[in-house]
Amino acid sequence: MTRLVVLDIVGLTPRMLSHMPAVSAVAEQGFQARLNTVLPAVTCSVQSTLLTGAPPSEHGIVGNGWYFRDLGEVLLWRQHNALVGGEKIWDTARKAEPGYKVANVCWWYAMGADVDLTVTPRPIYYSDGRKEPDCYTWPPALHDELADRLGDFPLFTYWGPNAGLPSSQWILAAARQIFDEHRPDLTLVYVPHLDYEPQRSGPGSPQTAREARRLDDALRPLLDHFRRENATVVILSEYGIAPASRPVDINRALRRAGLLEVHTQDGMEYLDPWTSRAFAVADHQIAHVYVRDPADTAAVAKIVAELPGVEQVLDAEGKAAHGLDHERSGELVAVAESDAWFTYYYWLDDDRAPDFARQVEIHRKPGYDPAELLYDPAVPAVKARAIGQVARKKAGLRYRIQTVPLDPSGVRGSHGRLPQDPQDSPVLLCSRPDSARDEIDATDVKSLLLTLAGITTD
């Protein structure tokens, strides 16, 4: 068998590769192919397809989150691998090679996965409400092995207004340590850095080009190391981020139509999915629209389709055509136009917004919020205030770090729909030329990886 390393460099596209000579050299040694992603082109859905070879209609990951009808709650960024249906690549590999050893370094749905080594972000939630950076590992001893050498996982540079290179550098260092000391046959590595600046300033901005070069510099020694170790390297991306600047307030439209309900506590409004006739779970350029009464479906579809920035609304037939016909999907799925994206906002007055709206709260917001990557320019000295609030936290005092703007106009890039410009399409690079091709479907990546690993399946 051949040792195989798969680097998921999120947001990697031909546009980014023009600034990344070290990464591009992998394709010069082997090949580069366009990767035909799935709808929705978001992290959890695409990663699940890459690892199972199945579309969302089969593995069930219809987005980064969805409405859990049995719980009556919208939940994003769950972590348990049992949510993912289908046979994962390690299950298939072990049928042929029972001792096949797998390491997962920060690919999603890592917890509970039947792999040999796991690292995934997992904050410490203290009883007084504090949240501190950390990660979950399997086996448990791996936690201290990594922390003793690399320090604690830098969670606050993994997401939020300070998201940047330190989190990817930590992940790359952890991947090398695991690769060298535990010697897995398959090492999966998630590299998040190119997810940040393209959403903040746009994929074609000078700032994004600078960050692509910085990431390339961070990757170069690791790629050189894998080459010296004769490992096969596959670099791929889940999606490309395209220029986008038009937010679509889909839930506000449903509320104005009398379909979405809220409840109020302490002057703040909260989405009430139990009583709403229709509401949307916004996920970048895709929104799952849940309709309680089938008799309302046509009317809801009409309201959503007429919103500026909405390209199409998928009904049952449309979902089936795109591999999204799963019970977790909304009765309708809205797809934004190429330069638009969906907000989760449901309040009509910012004074009634819940307190979590102004904070980085990925588990409490009933939809994705790219504005969490930004500092609110309307707050005087917002960075200094945030530092002061962190100091209060460390002193054991209660605090609220309010950094996130409620004005979404600062967002300059998005993803989720199928790519329109080839320059913003995801790619797959491989260090070996023997399986060369010009393009590959996301559902075929699992088979390619097994072939590269030297595993024969029936």
N, C-alpha and C positions, 0 to 999 in steps of 0.2 A: 504493500500500500504506500501511497504518497501522502506525506503530511500536507494538509491543506489549510490555508488561512483565508478567511473571507472577511474583507473590510467593507463594512457598509458606511460609506462616506455620504451621509445624507446631503441632498442638494447638489451632488456632483453632476455636471452637465458639460457638453462641449464648450460652452461659454466659460465655465470655471477652469476646465483643463488647459485653456490657452494661457493661464497664469501658473500652471502647476507642472513644471518639467519633471520632477521626480516621480509623480504619479503617472504622467504620460509615458514615462520610460517603460512602465510595466507593459503597456500595449505595444510599444516598439519591439519589445522582446517577444511578445505573443500576439494578441489581437485586441481590437476594440469593437464593440457591437452596440447598437442602439438597443435599449431595454424597453420593451413595450409593457408598460405598467398596467395596473388594474384600477378600476373605479371603485371606491375613491382612492386617489393617489395620496394616501396619508400613511404615516409610519406603521401603525398597528395592523392595518389591512394588508399593506404590501409585504411587510416582514412575514406575516402569517402565510401569505401566498408563496413567498420565496422558500419557506421552510417546509411547506406541505405539498406544493405543486397544485394546489386547488384554488379556485376563485372564492370570494367572500360568501357566495351562496352555499358553499360546502363547508368551509372552515368556520363561518359564522362571525368573523370579525368585520363588521360592516362599517367600521370607523374607529376613531380613537376613543369612542364612547358611544353610548346609545341609551335609550329609555328602557330600563329594566321593568317590564310590565308587571312582573310578579312582585317587585318591591315598591313600585310606584315612584321610582327615583331615576333621575338622569345621573349616570356615573361615567366619568371619563378616567382614562389612565389606570384601569385595574391592572393587576400584575400577575394573577394566577394563570399558569399555563393551561389549566383545565378548561378555560374558556375557549381555547382554540381547538376546533375539531380537525379531523384528518390525521393521517400518519405523518409524523415529523421525520425529517431527514435522518436523525439519529436512530429512530425506530427501524427505518428501512435498511440503514447501513448494518445494524446489528443482526438482522436476519441472515446476512451473508458473513459478517464478521462479529461474532458475539462479544468480543472484547473491545469493540471500537470506542475510543475515548474522545469525549467531546467537551470543549470549554465554551461557555457563553459569557462574553464580556460585554454586558450592557445592551444586548438585543432585548427587545421587549417581551413581555409575558415569560419572564425568566423564572419566577418563583414557582416551585413545584415541578419544573420541567425535569424529565428523566435524563439529565446530563451529569457528567462527572464533576464539573467545576462551574460555578456560577458566580457572577458579580453583577449586581444591579443596584441602582440608586434606591435608597430607603432611608429617609430621615428618621431621627429619633423624635418622637412626639411625647414631650413630658406632660405630666399631669397638670401643670400650671399653665398649659397652653403654648409653651415654648417649642420651637422646632429647631433642631440642630442637624448639621450635615452628617451623613453617614451612608453606609451601603450595607446591603445584605449579601452574604456569601454562602455558598455550599462548596465544600464542607465548612462548618463554622470556623475551623482553625485558619482557613484562608484569609479571613478578615484581618487577623492580627499579622499574618505574614505580609500582607499588602500595606497595612497601615504603618507598621514598624519601619518600612523602607520608604514608603511614598507619602506618608501622612494621611489624614482623613480625606475621604472623597470630597472634593470641593463643590458641594451641591449648589451653592449660590452663584457659581459660574457655569452651571449646567443649564439653568433656565432663569429668566428674570432680567431686569434691566442691566445686571452686571454679567450676563451670560457671555462667555468668551473662551479663549484658548486654554486656560488652565484645566478645565474639565476634560477636554480632549487629550491634553498632554498626560494627565493622570491615567486616563483609560489606556492610552498607548503604552505607557510604562507598565501598567498592570498586565496588559496583554503580553508584553515581552517577558515579564517575570514568569507568568504562567506557562508560556510557550517553552521557555528554557528549563524551568525547574519541574514542571509537571508533565511535559511532553505529550500534549493531546494530539490525536490524529487530525481532528478538526477543531480549529479555533475560530469562533465567530466574534467579531469586534465591531462595535457600533461607534462611529466617529461623528459627533453632532455639530462640529464647529460651523459648517457652511449653512446651517439652518438659521443662523442669527442675523448676520448683516444683510443678506438678501431680503429679509422681511423688513428690516429697519430702513434701509436706504435704497433697496432695489437691486436686482441681480446684475445690472450693468453699471453700477456706481463705482467710482474710484475706491470707496471704502471697502466694497465687496472684493474688488480685485486685490487690494492689500491683504485682506484676511485670507483669501485663497493662497496667496504667496506664503503667508505666515504658516498656514496649515501644511503646505507642501514642505516647508523647511522642517517642521516637526515630524513629518512622516518619513523623510528621507533616510535617517539612520535606521529606522525600523524596517523599511523596505530593503535596505542594504543587508541588514541582518538576516531577514528571511531568505534572501537570495543566497547568502553564504551557507545557510543551513539547508539549501536545496529544497525548500518548501515551494509548493505551487501557491501562487498568490492570485486571488480573485478580488477585484475591487468593483463594487457596484453601488448604485444609489436607488432609493425608493421612488424618488420623484425629483423633478426640477422645479425651482421656484421661478415664476414668471412675474414680470412687472404687473402690479395691481395697485390701484389707488381709489377704487369706488366701493365703500362699504354698503352693504345691503341689510337694512334693518328688518329682517323677515318676521321676527316675533312681534315687533311693534306694529307691523301691518296686520298681523293676525289679532292682536289685541284691539286695535282700532275697529276691526270688523266684528268685535264682540265674541271672538272664538277663544281667546287666551285669557285665563283668569290668574289673579295674584291674590296673595293674602298679605296682611300687614302686621308687622311687629316692630315696636319701638320706632314708628314712623318710617320704617324701611319696607319695601315691597319685595316679595319672594314669589317666584314662579310656583303656581299651584297645578302640577300636572294631573292630579286626581280629578279635578273639576273642569279642567280646560277641555273644550271641544276639539281644539287643535293647537299645537305648539311645535316649534322646530328645535332640533339639536344641531346647532351650527358647528361645522367642522371645516374650517378654511373655506374652500370653494364649493363644498357640498353641504347640504342640510337635509337631515332626515325629518320629515314632517309627519307627526303622529296625529291621526284623526280618530277620535273616539267612536263616532257614529258613522258607519259606511255611507249613510244618506248625505253626509256633509262633504264627502270626498271630492265630488266634482266642483262644488262651490269653492272649497279650499284651493284646489288646483288652479282655478281661474284667478283667485286673488294673488296667489304666489306667481303665476306665470306673467301677470301684468306688472309686476314690480320691475322698475328699472334696474338692470344689472343681472336679471335672471335669463339664462339662455334657454333652458328647457326644464320641464317637470316630468319626471319619470313616474308613470303609473305601474300597475302590476306587470303589464306587458313590457314596458320600458326597463323595469328593474330586471326582469328575466333576461332581456337582451344584453344587459351589461353585467350579468353575473352577480346581481344584488338581491335576488329574490329569496330572502331569508326572513324568518319570523322576527328577528331583531331589528330589521329595517323598518323605517317609517312606512306608513301606507303610501306616501309619496316621497320622492327624493328630488330635491331641487339642485340644479347645477348652475353655477354662476357663469356669466360671460368671462372672457379671458382676462379682463382687467378689473374684475370685481371679486368680492369675497363677502361672506356672511358674518354679521355680528350676532352675538347671543343676546344682546340687549332686549329687555322686555318692558322696562319702565319707560314712562313718557315724560317724566320730570327728573332731572339728575339729583334733585334734592331728596327724591324718594329711592334712590339707588341703594342697594344693600352695602354694608361696609366692605364686604369682600370684593366688590367691583373695583375698588381703588387699590387692591392689594394683589400680590401674586398668590392666587388660590386655585390651583388647577383642579383640585378635588371638590371644590364647593360651587364653582361656576357651572351652570347647566349648558355649557358649550365652550368651544375654544376661544381664547382671547389673545390675539397676537400683540395687543397693546401692552401686555405684560413685559415685553421686551424693551419698552420705552420708559423714560422718566417723564413725568407730567410737567410740561413747561409752564402750566398755569400755577404751579405751586412755587412760591419764592424759595430759592436756595434748597430745592428738593433733595439734592444729594447730601448736603450737610444735615438736613433734617433726618434723612434716612440713617446716616451715621449715628446721630444722636439717639435715635430710637433703638438702634442695635445696642448701643451702650446701655440704655435703660434695660433692655432685655437681659444683657449679661449681668446686670446688677440685681436681677431677680424681680424687676418691676414689670407690671403689665404694660403692654405697648400695642400700637397699631402702626405698621409701616405703610403709609399711604403714598405710593409712588406711581401708580398706574393711571394714565389719563382716561377720562371718559369720552374724550374726543378721539375717534379712531383714524383721523385724517393723516396721522404720522406714519401709518403702515404703508409700505411701498412694494411689497412683494407677497405672493401667496401661491398656493398649490392645492391640489385635490381633484380638479377636473383632469381629463386626459390632455396631455400637452399639445399645443398648437404649433409652436415654433421648434424645429429640431434642435436649435441652440439651447433650448430650455428642457430638453428631454433627458430622462435618466439614461445612464450608460452602464455597460459592463466591460471591464478590462480584465484580461487574463495573461499571466506570465508565460503561458505555453501556447504555441501556435497550432497544436494538433487538433483542436476542436474549434478552429476559427470559423466565424460566420459574421455576417453584416448586421444581423439583428437577432434578438431572442425575446420570446414572450416570458413574462414573469412566471407563468405556470410551468415553464420548461427549465427554470434555473436549478431546481432541485435535482433533476435528472443530469444536468450538466455537471453539477458539483460531485455527484456520485461517480460519474465517469472519470472526472479528473482525479478523484481519490483512489481510483483503481478498483472500485467496488462494482461487481456485476450483479444485477438484480434480474429476477424473472419477469 
